[in-house]
């Protein structure tokens, strides 16, 4: 068995372990009413043990893929997203041992599973690094930034738990609507996985020539019916759907098409779940959070930002600017990725300011943490894939 096959098997093992860990943590939460009971502790220990086994397998995937490729496996969407999922699980393990609450694992692991499912939809072939990425700063900058984002994501995990416990879902309110919207966005990610697997199984393929942002001729292959066409596109595959609209060169029309199909599939899936269960998804998930200690969740969220913010600052801004100066002879260039990294940094700086000087705790802090994670995901998905820039290769 070669290293590439071994890394794939290790990643699959990690996925199965995370799934099993979620079930075991669920047993710890849904067991005895007494959170500190022997039964709950037993389920919790089993859950964290299986999660650690999964994390070690995930780490093994990361190392073996690094050995196979000769560089840190964070150079494309598949590699970065799987690495982000690994670091998120690592952060969840850390906070489990700091606070001994299975709720962090119960909610963090499903998010990691969705992230890994999302990553699996991208090409997994090992490609040689483009010149812009052939630097030791690839490892330093990207891994440090991803670690900071993973720790910050824990604040959103416990923020979601806090909101599910404390928002009255039986009464109409803006908070209830926004909480349900969060659930809807998670279903849209599942929609992306379903629609991608479906069209991939059908073998759909449509090739186009187009003119890129540098006025160069290029080729793109769609694996979904092209709702949006690339700049000055010309169809090369006969018998396929014509795009409904042509996009300017700054927009990646292929990714925009994928996003639109994902929203369509996710919306259908969301309403199917609502139709079958006759309940909002937030109402289905709420029973898992009813035993949460609100004060503890608030503290974990705050501590995760205190830890994650300086790590993110180091990786996403300081190391990024050093690498930018080395690669492009300037520290800052207002590239879309740079702008959104700055927006993310400013948001969490505002979070800490409001928390420390204005006393924004509880619900306000929880909502800020969830919004912060949404900004991180927008930076990962939309900025990386839809908006053309110097980081589009990622």
C-alpha positions as CSV (number, residue, x, y, z in Angstrom):
1,X,0.0,0.0,0.0
2,X,1.5,3.4,-1.0
3,X,1.4,6.5,1.2
4,X,-1.5,8.1,-0.7
5,X,-3.7,5.1,-0.2
6,X,-2.7,4.8,3.4
7,X,-3.5,8.5,4.0
8,X,-6.9,8.0,2.5
9,X,-7.6,5.0,4.7
10,X,-6.5,6.9,7.8
11,X,-8.8,9.8,6.9
12,X,-11.7,7.4,6.5
13,X,-10.9,5.8,9.9
14,X,-10.9,9.3,11.5
15,X,-14.3,10.0,9.9
16,X,-15.8,6.8,11.3
17,X,-14.2,7.4,14.8
18,X,-15.7,10.9,14.9
19,X,-19.1,9.5,14.0
20,X,-18.8,7.0,16.8
21,X,-17.5,9.6,19.2
22,X,-20.6,11.8,18.4
23,X,-22.9,8.9,19.4
24,X,-21.0,8.2,22.6
25,X,-21.0,11.8,23.6
26,X,-24.7,11.8,22.9
27,X,-25.0,8.9,25.3
28,X,-23.2,10.9,28.0
29,X,-25.6,13.9,27.5
30,X,-28.8,12.0,27.1
31,X,-28.1,9.5,29.9
32,X,-28.8,10.1,33.6
33,X,-30.3,13.4,34.6
34,X,-27.3,13.8,36.9
35,X,-24.5,15.1,34.7
36,X,-21.9,13.8,37.1
37,X,-23.3,10.3,37.3
38,X,-21.1,7.2,36.8
39,X,-23.0,6.3,33.7
40,X,-22.5,9.7,32.1
41,X,-18.8,9.7,33.0
42,X,-18.4,6.3,31.4
43,X,-20.1,7.4,28.2
44,X,-18.0,10.6,28.2
45,X,-14.7,8.6,28.7
46,X,-15.6,6.3,25.9
47,X,-16.5,9.3,23.7
48,X,-13.2,11.1,24.3
49,X,-11.2,7.9,23.9
50,X,-12.7,7.1,20.5
51,X,-12.4,10.8,19.5
52,X,-8.7,10.8,20.4
53,X,-8.2,7.6,18.3
54,X,-9.9,9.4,15.4
55,X,-7.7,12.4,15.9
56,X,-4.6,10.3,15.8
57,X,-5.7,8.6,12.6
58,X,-6.4,12.1,11.2
59,X,-3.0,13.2,12.2
60,X,-1.6,10.1,10.6
61,X,-3.4,11.1,7.4
62,X,-1.8,14.5,7.6
63,X,1.7,13.2,8.1
64,X,1.5,10.5,5.4
65,X,0.1,12.9,2.8
66,X,2.9,15.3,3.7
67,X,5.4,12.6,3.1
68,X,3.8,11.6,-0.2
69,X,3.5,15.1,-1.5
70,X,6.8,16.6,-0.1
71,X,5.0,19.6,1.3
72,X,2.5,20.5,4.1
73,X,-1.0,19.2,2.9
74,X,-2.7,22.6,3.1
75,X,-2.2,23.8,-0.5
76,X,-5.7,23.3,-1.9
77,X,-9.3,23.2,-0.7
78,X,-9.3,19.5,0.0
79,X,-6.1,19.6,2.0
80,X,-6.8,22.8,3.9
81,X,-10.4,21.8,4.8
82,X,-9.4,18.4,6.0
83,X,-6.6,20.0,8.1
84,X,-9.1,22.5,9.5
85,X,-11.4,19.7,10.5
86,X,-8.5,17.9,12.2
87,X,-7.5,21.1,14.1
88,X,-11.2,21.7,15.1
89,X,-11.3,18.2,16.7
90,X,-8.0,18.8,18.4
91,X,-9.4,22.0,19.9
92,X,-12.5,20.2,21.0
93,X,-10.3,17.6,22.7
94,X,-8.3,20.3,24.5
95,X,-11.5,22.0,25.8
96,X,-12.9,18.7,26.9
97,X,-10.0,18.0,29.2
98,X,-10.0,21.6,30.4
99,X,-13.7,21.6,31.3
100,X,-14.8,17.9,31.3
101,X,-18.0,18.5,29.4
102,X,-19.1,16.1,26.7
103,X,-21.3,18.8,25.1
104,X,-18.3,20.3,23.4
105,X,-17.6,17.0,21.7
106,X,-21.2,16.3,20.9
107,X,-21.6,19.5,18.9
108,X,-18.1,20.0,17.6
109,X,-17.7,16.5,16.1
110,X,-20.8,16.8,13.8
111,X,-19.4,20.1,12.5
112,X,-16.1,18.4,11.9
113,X,-17.9,15.6,10.0
114,X,-19.7,18.1,7.8
115,X,-16.4,19.9,7.1
116,X,-14.8,16.5,6.1
117,X,-17.7,15.7,3.9
118,X,-17.4,19.1,2.3
119,X,-13.7,18.5,1.7
120,X,-14.3,15.1,0.1
121,X,-16.2,16.9,-2.7
122,X,-13.0,18.5,-4.0
123,X,-10.2,16.8,-6.1
124,X,-8.0,14.7,-3.9
125,X,-5.0,14.3,-6.3
126,X,-1.6,15.4,-5.1
127,X,-0.5,18.2,-7.4
128,X,3.0,19.9,-7.5
129,X,3.0,23.3,-5.8
130,X,2.7,26.4,-8.0
131,X,5.6,28.8,-7.7
132,X,3.8,31.1,-5.3
133,X,3.4,28.4,-2.8
134,X,6.9,27.0,-2.9
135,X,8.0,28.4,0.5
136,X,8.3,27.3,4.1
137,X,5.9,30.1,4.9
138,X,3.1,27.9,3.4
139,X,3.5,25.6,6.4
140,X,4.0,28.3,9.0
141,X,1.3,30.8,7.8
142,X,-1.5,28.4,6.8
143,X,-1.3,25.9,9.7
144,X,-1.1,28.7,12.3
145,X,-4.0,30.6,10.8
146,X,-6.1,27.4,10.6
147,X,-5.2,26.5,14.2
148,X,-6.4,30.0,15.3
149,X,-9.6,29.6,13.3
150,X,-10.2,26.1,14.8
151,X,-9.9,27.4,18.4
152,X,-12.1,30.4,17.6
153,X,-14.7,27.9,16.1
154,X,-15.1,26.4,19.6
155,X,-16.6,29.7,20.8
156,X,-19.2,29.3,18.1
157,X,-19.9,25.6,19.1
158,X,-20.5,26.5,22.7
159,X,-22.3,29.7,21.6
160,X,-24.7,27.6,19.7
161,X,-25.3,25.3,22.7
162,X,-25.9,28.4,24.8
163,X,-28.5,29.8,22.4
164,X,-30.3,26.4,21.9
165,X,-30.6,26.1,25.7
166,X,-31.7,29.7,26.4
167,X,-33.9,30.7,23.5
168,X,-37.6,29.9,23.8
169,X,-38.4,28.2,20.6
170,X,-42.1,28.1,21.3
171,X,-42.4,31.8,20.9
172,X,-42.0,33.8,17.7
173,X,-38.9,36.0,17.9
174,X,-36.0,37.2,15.7
175,X,-33.6,35.0,17.7
176,X,-35.7,32.0,16.9
177,X,-35.6,32.8,13.2
178,X,-31.8,33.4,13.2
179,X,-31.2,30.2,15.1
180,X,-33.2,28.3,12.6
181,X,-31.3,30.0,9.8
182,X,-28.1,28.6,11.3
183,X,-29.6,25.1,11.1
184,X,-30.6,25.8,7.5
185,X,-27.0,26.8,6.5
186,X,-25.8,23.5,7.9
187,X,-28.3,21.6,5.8
188,X,-27.2,23.6,2.7
189,X,-23.7,22.1,3.3
190,X,-25.3,18.7,3.3
191,X,-27.1,19.7,0.1
192,X,-23.8,20.5,-1.5
193,X,-22.5,17.0,-0.6
194,X,-25.7,15.4,-1.9
195,X,-25.8,17.3,-5.2
196,X,-22.1,16.8,-5.8
197,X,-22.3,13.1,-5.3
198,X,-25.4,12.9,-7.4
199,X,-24.0,14.7,-10.5
200,X,-20.6,12.9,-10.0
201,X,-22.4,9.5,-10.1
202,X,-24.3,10.6,-13.2
203,X,-21.0,11.4,-14.9
204,X,-22.0,14.9,-15.9
205,X,-19.3,17.0,-17.6
206,X,-19.3,20.2,-19.6
207,X,-16.1,21.9,-20.9
208,X,-15.8,25.6,-21.8
209,X,-13.1,27.9,-23.0
210,X,-13.1,31.3,-21.4
211,X,-11.0,34.5,-20.9
212,X,-9.6,34.8,-17.3
213,X,-8.9,37.9,-15.2
214,X,-5.5,38.2,-16.9
215,X,-7.0,38.2,-20.4
216,X,-5.6,34.7,-21.0
217,X,-7.4,31.9,-22.7
218,X,-8.3,29.1,-20.2
219,X,-10.5,26.0,-20.0
220,X,-12.9,25.0,-17.3
221,X,-14.9,21.8,-16.8
222,X,-18.2,21.8,-15.0
223,X,-19.5,18.7,-13.2
224,X,-22.9,20.3,-12.7
225,X,-25.2,21.9,-15.2
226,X,-23.7,25.4,-15.7
227,X,-26.1,28.0,-14.4
228,X,-23.5,30.7,-14.8
229,X,-20.8,31.0,-17.5
230,X,-17.3,32.2,-17.2
231,X,-16.2,35.4,-18.8
232,X,-16.5,35.3,-22.6
233,X,-17.2,31.5,-22.5
234,X,-17.4,29.2,-25.4
235,X,-18.9,25.7,-25.1
236,X,-16.7,22.8,-26.1
237,X,-19.1,19.9,-25.1
238,X,-22.1,19.3,-27.3
239,X,-25.5,18.6,-25.8
240,X,-25.0,20.3,-22.5
241,X,-27.0,23.1,-20.9
242,X,-26.1,26.7,-21.9
243,X,-25.3,29.0,-18.9
244,X,-28.2,31.3,-17.9
245,X,-25.8,34.2,-17.4
246,X,-22.2,35.2,-18.0
247,X,-20.1,36.4,-15.1
248,X,-17.3,39.0,-15.1
249,X,-13.7,37.7,-14.8
250,X,-13.5,38.5,-11.1
251,X,-16.2,35.9,-10.3
252,X,-15.6,32.2,-10.6
253,X,-18.8,31.2,-12.3
254,X,-18.1,27.4,-11.9
255,X,-18.0,27.8,-8.1
256,X,-21.0,30.2,-8.1
257,X,-22.9,27.4,-10.1
258,X,-21.9,24.9,-7.4
259,X,-23.0,27.2,-4.7
260,X,-26.4,27.9,-6.3
261,X,-27.1,24.2,-6.9
262,X,-26.1,23.5,-3.2
263,X,-28.6,26.1,-2.0
264,X,-31.3,24.6,-4.2
265,X,-30.6,21.0,-2.9
266,X,-30.1,22.2,0.7
267,X,-33.4,24.1,0.6
268,X,-35.3,21.0,-0.7
269,X,-33.6,18.8,1.9
270,X,-34.4,21.3,4.7
271,X,-38.1,21.4,3.8
272,X,-38.2,17.6,3.5
273,X,-36.8,17.4,7.0
274,X,-39.4,19.9,8.2
275,X,-42.2,18.0,6.4
276,X,-41.3,14.6,7.8
277,X,-40.6,15.7,11.4
278,X,-43.2,18.6,11.4
279,X,-40.8,20.5,13.6
280,X,-38.1,23.1,13.2
281,X,-34.6,21.7,13.1
282,X,-33.6,23.8,16.1
283,X,-36.4,22.2,18.0
284,X,-35.0,18.7,17.1
285,X,-31.5,19.7,18.3
286,X,-32.6,21.6,21.4
287,X,-33.0,18.5,23.7
288,X,-29.3,17.9,23.4
289,X,-28.5,21.2,24.9
290,X,-31.0,21.4,27.8
291,X,-28.6,20.1,30.4
292,X,-25.9,22.6,29.4
293,X,-24.5,24.8,32.1
294,X,-25.0,28.3,30.6
295,X,-22.4,30.0,32.7
296,X,-19.8,27.3,31.8
297,X,-20.7,27.5,28.0
298,X,-20.2,31.3,28.2
299,X,-16.8,30.9,29.9
300,X,-15.6,28.3,27.4
301,X,-16.6,30.6,24.5
302,X,-14.7,33.5,26.1
303,X,-11.6,31.5,26.8
304,X,-11.5,30.0,23.3
305,X,-11.5,33.5,21.8
306,X,-8.8,34.6,24.3
307,X,-6.6,31.7,23.1
308,X,-7.6,31.6,19.4
309,X,-7.4,35.4,18.7
310,X,-3.6,35.8,19.3
311,X,-2.9,32.6,17.4
312,X,-5.1,33.8,14.5
313,X,-3.3,37.2,14.6
314,X,0.1,35.5,14.4
315,X,-0.9,33.2,11.5
316,X,-3.4,35.1,9.4
317,X,-1.9,38.6,9.7
318,X,1.8,38.7,10.9
319,X,3.1,35.5,9.1
320,X,0.9,36.3,6.1
321,X,2.4,39.8,5.7
322,X,5.9,38.4,6.1
323,X,5.2,35.9,3.3
324,X,3.5,38.5,1.2
325,X,6.6,40.7,1.3
326,X,8.8,37.7,0.4
327,X,6.5,36.6,-2.5
328,X,5.2,39.9,-3.9
329,X,7.5,42.5,-2.3
330,X,4.8,44.2,-0.3
331,X,3.2,43.6,3.1
332,X,-0.3,44.4,2.1
333,X,-2.2,44.5,-1.2
334,X,-5.9,44.5,-0.5
335,X,-6.4,41.1,-2.1
336,X,-9.9,39.8,-1.2
337,X,-8.4,37.1,1.1
338,X,-6.3,39.7,2.9
339,X,-9.3,42.0,3.3
340,X,-11.5,39.3,4.8
341,X,-8.7,38.1,7.1
342,X,-8.5,41.7,8.4
343,X,-12.3,41.8,8.8
344,X,-12.2,38.6,10.8
345,X,-9.5,40.0,13.0
346,X,-11.4,43.2,13.6
347,X,-14.6,41.3,14.4
348,X,-12.9,39.3,17.1
349,X,-11.1,42.4,18.4
350,X,-14.5,44.0,18.7
351,X,-15.8,40.9,20.5
352,X,-13.1,41.1,23.1
353,X,-13.6,44.9,23.5
354,X,-17.4,44.5,23.9
355,X,-16.9,41.6,26.3
356,X,-14.3,43.4,28.5
357,X,-15.5,47.0,28.5
358,X,-19.3,46.7,27.8
359,X,-20.0,43.5,29.7
360,X,-21.4,41.7,26.7
361,X,-21.9,38.2,28.2
362,X,-24.4,35.5,27.8
363,X,-26.6,35.7,24.7
364,X,-24.9,38.7,23.2
365,X,-21.5,37.0,23.5
366,X,-23.0,33.7,22.0
367,X,-24.4,35.5,19.0
368,X,-21.1,37.3,18.4
369,X,-19.3,33.9,18.5
370,X,-21.7,32.4,16.0
371,X,-21.4,35.4,13.7
372,X,-17.6,35.2,13.9
373,X,-17.6,31.6,12.7
374,X,-19.9,32.6,9.9
375,X,-17.3,35.1,8.8
376,X,-14.6,32.5,9.0
377,X,-16.7,30.1,6.8
378,X,-17.4,32.9,4.3
379,X,-13.7,33.5,4.1
380,X,-13.1,29.8,3.5
381,X,-15.8,29.2,0.9
382,X,-16.9,32.4,-0.9
383,X,-13.6,34.3,-0.8
384,X,-11.4,31.3,-1.7
385,X,-13.7,29.9,-4.4
386,X,-16.0,32.6,-5.9
387,X,-14.0,35.8,-5.8
388,X,-10.9,35.8,-8.0
389,X,-7.7,37.0,-6.4
390,X,-4.1,36.0,-5.5
391,X,-5.4,33.3,-3.2
392,X,-7.8,31.7,-5.8
393,X,-5.5,28.7,-6.1
394,X,-6.4,27.8,-2.5
